[in-house]
Amino acid sequence: MTEQTPTPQKGNWSVNATAIIATESARRYLGQFVSHFAHKLPAAREADNSQGEVSFATGLCTLDADAQKLSIIVNAGSVEDLTRLKDVVDRHLLRFAFREDLQINWR
């Protein structure tokens, strides 16, 4: 991965959630998301925005993008941390995708 800040740290995460978001702008949103957080947190992405990671204090967000979808896995150490991370991801992606009605459904 092309590093923007120090490589995201892998942790001992006990809970996770996944979202697969249908959008033709997946790579653009992945790039915006990782670049936004790279100013403050360890983050890395591929130059073509096909994959990226952001390491938060309470968990790790891994993103994969292709021409039709953005896939996100959020890992955390507790349900509370997972809920907060999902909220952070939701708020930022919805802000980046203001031109479309992005549907984010976590599993």
C-alpha positions in Angstrom: 0.0 0.0 0.0 1.1 3.5 -0.7 1.7 5.0 2.7 0.4 8.5 3.6 1.2 8.2 7.3 2.6 5.4 9.4 1.2 2.0 8.5 -2.1 1.2 10.3 -1.6 -1.0 13.3 -3.3 -4.4 13.6 -4.9 -5.0 16.9 -6.5 -7.6 19.0 -10.1 -6.9 17.8 -13.0 -8.9 19.2 -15.9 -7.5 17.2 -16.4 -6.4 13.7 -19.0 -5.2 11.2 -19.1 -5.1 7.4 -20.9 -2.8 5.0 -21.1 -3.2 1.2 -22.2 0.0 -0.4 -23.4 0.1 -4.0 -21.8 3.1 -5.8 -20.0 3.9 -9.0 -17.8 6.4 -7.0 -16.3 3.8 -4.6 -12.7 4.6 -5.4 -13.2 8.3 -5.1 -14.9 7.9 -1.7 -12.2 5.5 -0.5 -9.5 8.0 -1.4 -11.3 10.9 0.2 -11.9 8.9 3.4 -8.3 7.7 3.8 -6.8 11.1 2.9 -9.1 12.9 5.3 -7.9 10.8 8.3 -4.3 10.5 7.2 -3.7 14.0 8.5 -4.3 12.8 12.1 -4.1 9.0 12.1 -2.1 6.1 10.7 -3.6 5.5 7.3 -2.6 3.9 4.0 -4.1 3.3 0.5 -3.2 2.0 -2.9 -2.4 4.6 -5.5 -5.5 3.6 -7.5 -7.7 3.8 -4.4 -8.7 0.1 -4.6 -7.7 -0.6 -1.0 -7.1 1.4 2.1 -6.9 1.3 5.9 -7.3 3.8 8.7 -6.2 2.9 12.2 -8.3 4.6 14.9 -7.4 4.5 18.6 -10.3 2.1 19.2 -10.2 0.0 16.0 -9.3 -0.5 12.4 -11.2 0.4 9.3 -10.3 -1.6 6.1 -11.8 -0.5 2.8 -11.9 -2.1 -0.7 -13.3 -0.5 -3.8 -14.2 -1.5 -7.3 -16.3 -0.1 -10.1 -19.6 -0.9 -8.5 -19.1 -1.0 -4.7 -17.2 0.1 -1.6 -16.7 -2.7 1.0 -15.8 -1.7 4.5 -14.8 -3.8 7.5 -14.6 -2.2 10.9 -12.8 -4.0 13.7 -12.9 -2.9 17.4 -12.2 -4.2 20.9 -15.8 -3.7 22.2 -19.3 -3.3 21.0 -19.2 0.3 22.2 -16.1 1.1 20.2 -17.6 -0.6 17.2 -20.7 1.5 17.4 -18.6 4.7 17.6 -16.4 3.7 14.6 -19.4 2.8 12.5 -20.9 6.2 13.3 -17.6 8.0 12.3 -17.5 6.0 9.0 -21.2 6.7 8.3 -20.9 10.5 8.9 -17.8 11.0 6.8 -18.9 8.8 3.9 -22.3 10.5 3.8 -20.6 13.9 3.8 -18.3 12.9 0.9 -21.2 11.4 -1.0 -23.6 14.4 -0.7 -24.4 14.1 -4.4 -26.0 10.7 -4.1 -28.3 8.8 -1.8 -25.7 6.4 -0.3 -27.1 3.5 1.6 -24.9 2.1 4.3 -26.1 -1.1 5.9 -23.9 -2.7 8.5 -23.9 -6.5 9.2 
